[in-house]
Structure formats: C-alpha cells, structure tokens
Amino acid sequence: MNRNARKWWRMNKQKLQQQQQMPESSTQIAKELAANEAVLRELYTNCTDVVYRSFLIGGSTKALVIYIDGLSNTEELDRSVLSSLMNGKISKETHARKLVEKTISVSKWREITTLEECIESISNGCPVLLIDQQEAALSFGLEKWEKRAIEEPVAEGVVRGPREGFTESLNVNTSLLRRLIKSPALKMELMQIGGYTKTKVILAYIDGIVDPTLVTELKARLNRIDIDGVLESGYIEELIEDHPSSPFPQILSTERPDVACGNLLEGRVVILVDGTPFILIAPTTLIALLQSSEDYYQRSFASTAIRLLRYVFTVMSFLLPSLYVALITFHHEMVPTSLLISMASSREAVPFPALVEALIMEITFEALREAGVRLPKQVGAAVSIVGALVIGQAAVQAGLVSAPMVIVVAITGIASFMIPHYIAGIAIRLLRFPMMFLAGTLGLLGIMLGIIATVVHLCTIRSVGVPYLTPFAPMKGKELKDALVRAPWWMLNTRPRLTGESNMYRQAQGLKPDPSKGGDTS
Amino acid sequence: MLETGKISALQLGMIIYPVMMSTAMLAGPNVMAKAAMNDLWISPIWASLIGFLCVYTTHQLYAKYPQKTFIEQSEEILGKLFGKLLGFFYVCFFLQLNGFIVREYADFISIFLIKTPLSLISGVLVLVCAMAVMGGVEVVARSAQFFFPLFVIPLLVMIGLIFPDLEPRNIFPILGNGLIPSLKGAITPQGWFSEVFLISFLMPFLTDEKKGKRYGMITVGLVMISMIMVNLVTYFLMGEATGRILFPVMDTARYVSVADFFENLESGVMAIWVIGAFVKVSMFYYATVLGAAQWLNLTTYRPIVLPIGLLTVIFSFWGLPNLAVVGDLHLLVIPVLLVSFCCLIPVILLVISAFKKSNTAYKGAGSG
C-alpha cells in the first residue's frame, strides 16, 4: 500500500515535471498565420478567457488579434488598431513596422519574433497582432485591468505624513516611487520569478548612492529563486534572507512609498513584487524596524522623545512578564514592601504558580489578538467585549489570575503594538515565551542569560552583509544621532554607511536655520 | 585562516575591560582591604604596572611576529617541539582558568539560587558563551560592545545613589603604615591585570592594528581608575568592615534606597555582573578554542567549541570541593599562575626572540 502510494507519487511527479516544461525554447513565429494560430490554440486549450479575433487588413491580408478578456483595454484596441487597419486603404506591402508607423495609433508597442514572447505578451495583457506572411508580430501595451485605488496604508498609520500606500499593481507602485524621486538615477530593473505565476519583480535603487556590490548580490539571490509561484513578497523575503533560522525579520517590508524612498536615499535597495502592496527593503537593521516614517516628519524633539519611549516599551514587551514572574517567584526582596503585600494579597486566591499564570494570560492575549485580526469586522466588537469582560473582570473575580498579572499582560500587549513594524513585534512577542520559562526556572539569572543569548543571536545575524545591530554593535558614532535619538534634519549630514563611502553627504553643511542667515528681505 | 572576522581597536578595549573588571568589581575591595586596609585604593596603581607591562610585551611580540597569536608565536620562537609543549601548557592553563572563573561565578550566583545545582548554573552560562564563540571573534566583540554601557552605567548610577551615605574620612591616614600594606594588597589584583594578555588572541584580527597597543594601555588605565573608584566607594561606605565582607559591592547595593521604592538591589548587581561574567568567560573560552585549534593545526575551530565548553564545566569542579578552597586559590595561587603565564613567560619569550633575531641578523650579515 505504502509502496504503491510512493510509486504513484513518483509517477505523478514525473507527469508534473513534464507539464511544467514549456514549449521548446524560442520557437520562431511561422510565416503561415494558420500554423501560428494552431500552436497558440493548442497551448490555450480550455482557456475560455482568451479571445481570438481574425480580420483582414485593408480587405486583403489575413490577420489575427489575440488577447485575454479583462486584461486589455478593448475599446482602445478597437479604435486604434482594428478600425484603422480594417477601414484604411493599405497597400499590399503590410510590413509590421510600417503598419505601426503609418496606421496604428498606439504609443506603446513592441515587435516580437518568437512564440514565447507572444505568450508572455498575451498573459501580461498586451494584445498581440499576428499577420499572415510575416515572421514578426506586434504587441501593444494596452494592458488594463481593475485596480484597487491608492489608499491609506492600513498597517503603518501616521498622524503627519503622506497618506498614500502601495497597491497591488506594480506599475502604480513604480509610479509612486518615481513621483517622489524624479532623478533618472533611480533605476528599476525588471525580473520575472515564478514558473507559473511569472510574477514581475522590480529591483529599484539609486545609482551613485547604492553600493554596486549590494545590487549584484541581491540580483544573484533573486536569480537563484526557482519556484512555481510568488503570490506575496513574503515568498521572496524568505528565499533571499541571510539567516533563515531566526525569528527576526532581516528584510524590512513596508507599504509606504515615503518609507521606500527614504531608504532608497540612504543607499538601500527596494524590491517591488507584483500583486502585493508590501515592498521589501534590504539591508535593514534592528533599529530600522523600531523606527516609524513619522519620526522624520515631526519636530526632532518630539521624535526623539517618542523614539526613546518606543525603545523602552519594546524592551518592556520583551521582558515585562518575565520580570514579573522572576520577582514574584525568586526575588521578593527587590519589591518594595507595601507593593509586595498588595501583590501577595491579590495572588492569595490564585491556584497557579506565577509562571503558569503568566503563560495562560499571555497565550490568551495572543489568541485574542489573532482573533481580532482574522474575524470579520462585524464580529470584532464582540471579541473585544468578551476579551475585556472575561479576562479583565471575570478571571480576576473567579480567582483564576491575579489583578497585577492582568495589568502586566495589558501593558505588554500595548507595548508590543508600539513597535511600528508589525513583523518585528511578532519576533519580540515570540521570544517573550522562552524568556518567561527562563524567569520561572532561574529567576533574574535566567532573564539575564536569555537577554545575553538574544543579543548574541542578534550580533550573529546580518542583513545582506550588514550587521543587524548597527550602529550599536559594531558601534558607528556618526549614526547614533539617527538611531538613539532623531537629530534635526540640519544635523543629519551624512548617510548611514552601509558599505563603502561613496556619496557620503546628503546635504550641504551648515543648514541650521538662523535669522542672520538671510532669506530676510528687509 | 582560522578566523575571518575583523574587530576594531575600540571593540578590543570593550572586551578586555569587563575581562579584567568583572571579578575585580565583585571581590576586589574585599581582597585589597584585607591586606591594605585604608590604603586599598593605592593597590590597583601598583597592580596596574603589571598590566601595562603585559600590554607592552604582548605588543612587542606581536610586532615581531605579526598576524600571529601567542600559541603560534611560541612555536616560532622556541621551535616546533618546545613551542608545541608550551602551547599545550597554555591551552591547559586557559582551560583550567576558565573553569575556575566559571566556578567563581557559579558560587556567587548560588547565593541567590540556593537550591539550583552548581552544574546547571555554570552549564547554562557556558552554553550561552558557546553561542558567542561559535559566531567567532566578531560576535564576541559585538556583544561585548553592546553590553559595555549596560555593564558600566548601572555601576555609576549605583555610586550616584549611595553618594549621600559616603564617609570620605574613612581612608585617613593615607599610607599610615608605609607602602608595604598597599603593595601586599596588589598581589591578587595583579593577576587580574595580567589577563590583559588576552589581547594577543585579538590583535591579529584588528582592522586598525596600530591602535591595538594604545587601546590596550587605555583599557588598563581605565580599569585601574574604575578599581580605585570602586575601592574608594566601598571603603567610604563600610570602613574597616570592607575586609570582612566577601562581596562588598553587593552590600553597597543593599544600601541603595530611593524614595523607599528602589531597595535591595543586590539581585540587580547580580544581573549586571552576569554580563561581565559572560564577556569574561566568552573571551577566555574563545582564547582556549582558538589556541587549541592553532595548536592542533585545525582548519576550523567550530567543531571543538562544544567539547571545550564541556571540559570547562568539568574543570569548574575538579579540585574545587567548596567555596573556601575556591576563595583560597583565588587569593594567591591563581594570581601567581596568571602572572607567570600572562606576563613572565611572554617576557622570557620576548628576550629569547630578541637574541634569536639578532643572531639571525648577524648570521645573515656574515653569509652575505
């Protein structure tokens, strides 16, 4: 039985592999239109969304337009291609290039010579025009499909700052980048990844700021990917990161064009993937995951204060429950007496040790959070009511958990949502659980060892060659002013040095505003 | 090349500072007060001379045999047979010493975790250090750099918090009994200062080699100043009792009381001190592993990291039955061993190499 199953699997695998094999590489377009049509119809068997429209150019030459329903702008196709070709007086000499020059009024077009290019064009929504007795076909850039409008990014809200977010369509996303960085130095290199999905992936960088080795390295990593489908940038992220066995994200993902451009200007590379609003930024550091784009738009004092607050709460979301467990279990003497008494009295009725109590509460909180994300919006209110009532009130009144524990879990929860990048928050939330175990078994020593192990791990990982804890370890004094605090813009003269030292300065020296510095017309 | 990582001279200093300081911070005032009484703050100055000498010798040896650690240098200087023999002694010495350091740490921690077995306490620390050593010199250096402020700032904050309780008159009369007590007090600390010899295992990986010596010297100086500071503060606070309290800094932390809320911070001192112990043990661990790998002519040191870690835990029990023996060894035997291995032998090797070099130079001139 088992053996048969294995055999069946092997056979099917072979079949699958055979199916995956595409038509023989680079088949030239035949002279006979009928032959080409036959090949394409064979390939697109049972594909009801493919439209074939045959007609006569100038009433004599046979021609065929192929496109996929819903991916192309048919109105424009009818008006600029079909009507002008069918009605106009066209001489017998219907050379493809001449047709475009004389009669077809479509601005974006391409001459193609192989069937593979034909298929590619058709799948991308570009109608293909095949003409009898011609070995070249025409592909028109008339792709058009339903798109989501540009909306405010959901996961990264700001009070002050642009409200545009990336969308699912690649050309909208590239246009958003180009609108912010108009210099031709912004390069966008196109790649295709995915055997079936043929997903377009764009590698964007600013020539002259980026380190060229970074671009080559990322290109090599992207080229190595051989996968049947890429549906989200998460696929790419997991396939190109440096340390797969780490809970920390080594590539930043964002849906904000301003964040992408800010990183481009700092010499990083942006990877846009078709079909998802989340773009990837590499290399990244831990500190970048703890920064919000708004830090750069608010006044520097406010940003610095908010950054420090965020760092404190990040540490709290990592350590608070385990500290509480360690204090309750091992180090009573560190708690002030009056506080200890009130804590002890509230814990009196609780049947569990502090560690179990903490685990129950933290897991419940995580479940509530996940349910809140997943549930339909209409039910969301119910979840929060149940969560607040059951956990906040009933559990304490029933004596299952103590009130201080509820406070600790609540603060931890809030703290973990203060981390601007959701995915970094997840990593820290995950590590909280082993920390609680360490605290419950070895007390403060366990916590310290846990912290040391985490820091050692963070020191080990790199993001595309850049140490993850830069600028703290290895220390880069010049970059601390944009890491620990957020210095005002007129002080942020140098770019972060990811690699190399080319194009170090991003602005002129001495930009500090001052009434005596002119601009005063009086 | 065994090690491909590169570190900066600043990172070297930040590794070596906790290496020298972590034991000294905890037990230093007690040890020095026993012999020197109120002159305990002078002892680090005498002891630091050994440290400066160590940096000088190590750097001189490195200048003569660049891109080589001490294990490789001794082979060059003494020839294959004696060099290997000496290398073997050094690897064993580091192993034993690291085991001793781990034991001291475990004994200290067991004050807080009475029921936890020593083997677990030391095993967990060695495991964490193995993680760092596995990552190579870069990871050791980066984690030391990251933890450096966490190691230094709380100490300064603590000193600030107990400032009102200090009684500076405690140290008078200065040099009341002549120089001898303060010199006696320097016997144990000179062992800690000679640990700066470990820069021999870091210098080949420096990006800015020229600064290596300078940062070594600066670190020794900083350690001296920190020791004086810690000694003074504890003596200001406790007076003559300093010599009778095993871990005076811990008791100092007990004095801290801010707004009746931050009290009894000795567990906090323990937590901070674990950081220092981590850096110290990982550095010795790394030196052991690198030295052993070079001694065995291995191409990579990663496979021997965990076995040596296991040996370290075992060495932390061998011949060390209880806290009293550990304390005893710590006072005299270990410092003498440290000084002879980290200072005396390198100096001898330096002298031999000087002779050898001049000999070969002479020969070269003769034949040419």
Interface residues (C-beta under 8 A of the other chain):
Chain A: F330 H331 E333 M334 P336 L442 G443 L444 L445 G446 I447 M448 L449 I452 A453 V455 V456 H457 C459 T460 P467 L469 F472 A473 P474 M475
Chain B: S8 L10 Q11 I109 F112 L113 T116 I121 V124 L125 V128 M131 A132 G135 E138 V139 A141 R142 S143 Q145 F146 F147 D260 F261 E263 N264 L265 S267 G268 M270 A271 V274 I275 F278
